[in-house]
Amino acid sequence: MIFDTTKDSRQEDATIKWRNNHGIGCVNACPRFGKTRIGLKIIDKIYYKLPKEPNILILVPSEIVEKTWNSQLTKKAVVLTSNKA
C-alpha cells in the first residue's frame, strides 16, 4: 500500500475533513504542518461561496502567530480587527 504524504495532500485532507464536519472543529497538527495555510484556503473557499462577506473568528496562541496571520491576510486585502483581552 502506498500513501501520498506530501504536505499539500495532508493539508487538503485536513481541509476536507473539516468541511465534511460542517465546518466545525480545529486542526490539531504538529509545528510546520501548514495550519495557517489550511485556514487561509478555507477562508478563500468561504469568501468564494457566500454572497456577502462573512464574519470569521481566528484565535491564535501567541503574538508571533498573530503577526503571521496579519501579514498573510493583509496580502489578501482582508480587513482585520483585533480584540486583545
RAKA-V246399 format. One record per backbone hydrogen bond with DSSP energy under -1.0 kcal/mol. CO is the residue of the C=O (numbers start at 0). NH is the residue of the N-H. If there is no record, write none. Layout:
co = <CO	CO>
nh = <NH	NH>
//
This chain:
co = <5	6	7	8	9	10	11	12	13	14	15	17	18	20	29	33	34	35	36	37	38	39	40	41	42	43	44	45	61	62	63	64	65	66	67	68	69	70	72	73>
nh = <9	10	11	12	13	14	15	16	17	18	19	22	21	23	32	37	38	39	40	41	42	43	44	45	46	47	48	49	65	66	67	68	69	70	71	72	73	74	77	76>
//
